[in-house]
Amino acid sequence: MPTSSDAPIRRDIFCLLAAALAACAGPCLGGAQSGQRPNILFIHADDLGWSDVGCYGASHYSTPAIDALAREGLRFTQAYAGSAICTPSRAGLITGLHAARLHTTGQPGYKTEDTAGRKFAHPNFLTTFPTNTPSIARTLTAAGYRTAILGKWGFDDSPKDHGFAEVINGPDEALVDAALDLLAKKHSRPFFVYVNYSRPHVPLHPDPARVAAYAARPEFGRGGRNPAYAAEVEALDRETGRLLAGLERHGLARNTVVIFGSDNGGFLGYDNERLADNSPLREGKASLYEGGIRVPLIIRWSGTIKPGTTTDVPVHWVDWHATLADLAGVKPVLLPALDGRSFAAVLRGDGSISPHPLYWHYPHYRRSMAGLSASPSSAVRNGDWKLLHFYEDDHVELYNLRDDIGELNNLALPKPDKTAAMLRQLNTWRETIGAQPPSPNRPN
C-alpha cells in the first residue's frame, strides 16, 4: 500500500494512541452511565442530498419512512459530512480524526485519475488508515458492544482490520435482510449495527415500474428531474422502513438510538445528467460548497429525544467517534485527543456542543459534474461565517451562511479583516494537522 513520506512517524503516533485506548478500556468503563446502555443502529446513505428527503423539503420524492423517523426524533439542519466524497468522510466518522490528518483524502480507484494539463497532481494520499488508528468499532467493543458493518466500507482493506467483529456485503435488500437477522437474535450485550446502503450512488438500478410512475408526473415529464433517481431514493426509503419495522417487531426500538445520514452531499450527475437536487445549497458532491458537505441527519432515541424536534447546532462527521462513545458511557482519556467533539448532550437535551470551527480539506480534482469541475480546496466554518480557499488560483471566498445559505454573495473583498482572520485560522489548522497540499505538476 502506498504511504506518505511521514507515514512511519504517524504509525508511531497511532501506536501510542491505540495503546492508550487499550490500556484505559477496562478502568474507563467506570464512567458508564447507570442503567442499560443503548443499542446503536447507524443507517448511512451514499450520495443522498441534503434536500432529497421530504422532511428536508423535497416534494417530488417518496420518503415516508425517513419522514416518520424525523417526526419521532430530532432533525439536524446543519449537519456536515467529513468531506465532499465518501472515503475521507467515512474515515472521519470511523476514527474521529480529520481525513486530512490521516492523509486519507481521496478514495480507492482515483489515485491514478488523470491530472494531465492541470496545475496540480494528486498528493501521495492514502486509501485507508493505519490498522492501529483508534476506531469507533474498537471503542464500542471495549465497552462491551457487539459490532457489525453491513455494506460499503470505502477503503482498500477490511473492516475487521479496524475492529468490526462482523462484516456483511451485498445489495441493499440483502443488507437489510442480514440486519434483520442480527436484530432477531437474543442480545446479551448492546449492539452497534452500521448499515451502509449503495443507494442512491450511481450506477442506478431502479425498478422500471417505479421509473415509469415518476416519469408520468409533470415535474419529471418536463425533464426537470430524474425519474430513475427518484425511484432509487424511494427504494432506499423502503429498505429503511423495513429496518425500523424490524426494530419494533423484536422489541428493540425503545432502547436503540437510530441514526440516519448521508456520507456526503448529493451527486449532481455527470455532464448534462441531473440526479440530486441540493437547492437551495450550492453545487454538490466533490465540492466544498454547502451542497457537497451539508447532509441530512435524523436521530431517534425513544424516551430521550423529544419527537418532532429540530436543531440548528452545527455538527461534523468527525464528531461521531466521541459522540457514540459518550452514548455508550465510555470516557477514555484518549477522547480529548480526537478532532471531533461529542454532541450527545444535544440528544439528551441537557446541553449543547461548545462553538468551534469546522474544517474540510480536499486537495484533489474530480471529473466534471453537471458542468462543474471540482478543484483542490479547503474550507473552514466558524459561527455563521464560512471561508473557502482554492489552491489553483489561490483565491478565497467568504460567505455568511445565516444570510446566504446558497453562497451567492462573496464577501471576501467587502470584509477584508474577517477574510484575513479566517484564512489565518485555516492555514494554522492545515499546518497543525499536516494536511497535504496538492502536488505541483511537473512540466512536460
N, C-alpha and C positions, 0 to 999 in steps of 0.2 A: 504494500500500500504506500503510495507517495506520501511524504511527510514534509512539513515546512522545516526551514533551517533550524529553528529553535525548538523543534518537537521534543528532543531529549530533555531539555530544561522543563518543558511543560509536563512531560510524563513524570518527572521527579516531583513537580509541584502536586500533580494529581495523586501520586502515590501517597504523599503526606496527607492530602485531604481525605483520601479513601481510608487511610489508616485511622485518621481521627474519627471518621464516621463509624468504622467498625469498633473502635475502642469504646465509643460512647453509646453505642446502640443499646446495650443492656441497661446500664445505670440510668441513661437518659430517659428510659421509658417511665421512670418515676414521675415524669412531668405529664403523663397522660391524664386526660380528663376522667373523672369518675363516671361510672356508668358504661353503657355499651357504645363502643366506637362505631361510627357509621361505615357501611359499605360505600364504595365509590364506583359509579358507572360513568365513564367518560366517553361520550359519543363525538367523534371527530369527523366532520365532513371534509371533502377535498375540493378546494377551489369554490366553495359556496360564497356568494357575495353578501355583503352587509345588508342589502335591501332585497334579497331574493326570497325572503320569508314573509308571510302575511303579517306577523306581529311586528315586523320592521317596515311595513308599508307596502309590500307587494300585493297588488290586487289581481295579478294576472297568473299567479301560480297557485296550486292547491297544496297547502301545508297544514292541514287540520291538526295533526298530532303534535307538531312543533308549536303551533299556536296555542294548543291546550296546555302544553308544558309551560309556556310563558304565563298563562292565566293562573297556573298553580304554583308559580315560582317567581324568580327575580330575573328581570331582563336588563342587561348592561347595554347602555347606549354608546359607551366609549371604551370598548374592549379592543385590544390590539394584538395581532399576531406578532410573533418574534421576528418575522421577516416577511418580505413580499413574495417569497416562494417557499415550497414545502419543507425541504430538508433543513435549512437553518432555523425555520420556525419550530419544527419538531425537536431540534437539538436543544433549543432554549427551554421548551416545555419539559423535556425529559431530565435535563441537568440542572436547571435553574441558573445557568450561566449563559451569557450572551454568545451567540454563534460567532461573533467577531473575535471574542476572547479564545474560543476553541479553534478558530480558523476553519470552521465548518460553514462557510458562507455560500457554497454552491451545492450542487446535487450530482449524484452519480449519473453519468451519461453526458454531462455538459463540460467535463474537464477539457475535452478537446474541441469544443464548439469553435467554429471558425471565427477568428477576430482579425483576419487579414483586411488591411485597409483601414483598420480602426486605430485610434491614437494609442489605445492600451490593449494589452493582453490580460488574460486571467492571472491573478496572483496564484501562487502554488498552494491552493486551498486543499483542505481535507474533505473526504466524502464520508467520514464518520468521526468519532471522537475516541480517545484512548479508553480501553475497557475498564481502567481503574478510575475513570471520572465518576464523581458522585452522580447517582441517578435516583429518580423518584421511586423506581421499582425496588432498588436496594433499601432505600429509606423505609418504604412501607413493608417490605419483607422483614426488616429488623423490628418493625412494630407489630409483627405477628400477622400481617395480611397475606392472603393468597393472591398472587398477581398473575394476570393473563393479558396478553395482547392479541387482538384479532384484526387481521388485515394489514394494511400498508405500514411498513416500518420506515422506509425512506432513506436508509443508509446501506453501505455495501458490506455490512456484517450481519450478525444475528442479534435479535433482541435478547436472547439468552446470554450473550456476551455482556449484557448490561443489566442483568438481574431479573429479567422476566422468567417466571417459572414455566408458564405455558404459552406456546406460540401457535396460532392457528391462521391459516391463509385460505383465500378463496374469494369468490364474488360476494357481493353484499348480502344476498339472500342466504348463502351458506354461512357467512359470518354470524348473521343473526340467529340462524338455527343453532350454531355451535354455542353462541352466547346463552341462548335459552336452555340448552342442555346444562351449561355450567350453573345457571341460576336454579335449575331443578334439583341440584344435588344438595344434600344436607351440609350446612355450613357450621363447622365448629369454630371457625375464625372469620373475621371480616374479609371481604374481597375488594380488590381493585381490578376491575374489568375495563380494558381500554379498547374500544371498538373503533376501527378506522375504515370508514367507507371509501370506496373508489369513486363514488358519485359526488358531484357532477363533473369530475375531471374527464377530459377527452382521452380516448375516443368515446363518443357516446354510443350506447347500445340500447336505445329506448324501445318500449313496446309500440309496435306500429299502430295499434288501435288507439293508443293514447295520443300519439303524434297526430293522427288524423283528427281526433277530437279537438285538440288545441288548434290545429291549422284551420279548422272551421270557424273559430272565434274571430270576431272583427279585428281585434288588436294584433292577432297573429296573421290573419289573412292579408292585411295591408303590408306585411313584410317588416313590421317594426320589431317583432320578437321572434325568437326561435322556438318552434313547437317541440323539436326534439329535446332541447334543453329543458323546457317546461316539463316534459314527460319524465326526464331523469330526476328533476327536483321532486316531482310527485312521488316517484319510486323511493327516493331517499326518505321522504316523509313517511311513506307506508311502512318501511322497514323500522323506522324509529317508533312508530306506533306499535308494531309487534313486540319490540323490546320492552316498551313501557307496559304493555298488557301482560307480558311475562312476569315483570316485577310484581304486578298486582296479583297475578294468579298464584304466585309462590309466596305471597305474604311478605315480600321484601321491600315494598315501596316506602313504607314509613321510615325505615332506618337505612335508606340508601340515598346518598347525595347523587343526583343525576345532573350531569353537565353536558350541555350541547354547544358545540362551537365549530369553527372552521379554521383550517390551518393557515390560510392567507386570504387576501381579497379575491373577489370573483374574477375569473378569466374572461376577458372580453372577446376572445376569439382571434384567429389568425386572419390577417389581410382584411377582406371585406365581410368576414363571418361575424355574426353577432351572437354572443352567448349570454353571459351575465350582464346585468344592468345595475351598476353600482351607484347610479344617481340618487341623491344629489352629490355624491362624492366624486372626486376627480380620478380618472383613469382606473387601473385595475391591477391584477396580478403582475408581479415583477417591477412595479413602480412603487416608490416610497411616498407618493401622494396618498391621500386617505383611502382611495378606492383599492389600493394594493395591500393595505395593512389593517384597516379597521374592519372588524369581523363581528358576526352575530355571536352572542354568548348568553345562554339562558341556564340558570341553575335552580333546581328544585330540591328542597330539603324539608320534607313534611314535618310539621311541628316546630320548625325553627325559622324558616323563611316565610314571611307573610306572603300569601298568594297574591298574584297580580300586581307586584311592585316593580318599579324600575329604579335604576341608579345611574347617575352620570359620573360616578367615580372612574377615572381612567385606570385601567389595569392592562398588564402586558403579559404575553405568554410566558415570559421568563419568570413571572411570579408564581407559576403553578407548583414548582417543587416546594417552595416554602409554604404555600397555602395548603396543599394536600397533606404535608407533614403536620401542619398545625391542626387540621381536621382530625388527623389520626392521633393527636395528642403527643407527638414526638417533638422534642425540643433539643436536639443535639447541639453542641457548641459550634458545630460546623455551619449551622444555618445563617448566622450573620455574615459568613464569608460568601454566601451566594449573591449573585447580582440581583435576583428578584426579592420581593417582599411579600409577606403573607397578607392577603386581604380576607382571611377567614372572619375577621371581626365584622366586615361588611355583611357577610352571610348570616352571622349570628345576630346582627342588629345591635351589637353592643360597642361599636366603634367604627373606625374607618382606617384607611391607609394614609400615612402621612404624605403630603405632597412631595413629589420628587420628579426629576426629569426622566423621560422615557427616550430610549435610543434605538436606532437602527443603522445597519451598515451593510451595503450590498455593492461590492466592488466589481461588478460584472456587467456585461451586455446580455441582452436577451433578444431573441428574434422579434421582429415587428409584430405587435398585437393590435389588431383592429386599427392599423395605420399608425400605431405608436411604437416607438423603439426605446426600450429601457436602456439606460447607460449607467456607468458606475456612479454611486451616490451614497450619501449618508444623511441622517436626519436626527433632530432632537425636538421633543415636545416638552415644554416647561409651562405649566399652567395652561392658559388659553393660547399660548404662542408656540408656533412651530417653525423651525428653520430647516431648509434643505440645502445641502452643498453638493454640487455636481462637479465631478473631477475633470470631465472632458474640457470644459472651458473655464473652470474654477469660479463659476458664478454661484451666488446664493439667492434664495428666495425666502421671504418671511411672510407668514400668514397669521391672522388672528382667527382661530377656529370657532370661537364663540360667535363672531360676526360673519364669518366667511367659511362655512363648512365645505364649500366647493373649491376652496383655494384658487379663487379667481383674481384676487386683488393683492398683488405682490407689494408688500410694504417695506422691502429692503432699502430702497432709496429714501422714502419719507421718514423711516425710523432707523437712522444710521447707528445710534448708540445701542439700541436694542439688538440690532443685527450683529454688531461687533461683539457684544457681550455673549450672545448665544453661539456665535461661531467660535469664540474662545472656549466656551463650555464644551462644544462638540469636539474641538481639537484636543482638549485636555483628556476627554474620555477616550478618544481613539488612541492617543499616546499611552494612556494608563493601562489599557487592556491589551495593547499590542495589536490593534486592528491592522490587517494587511491592506495597503492601498493597491489599486490596480497596477500592473507592471507595464512600464512604458514599452511600446512595441519597437523592436529593432528595425531600423530602415533596411530595405532590401538591397 
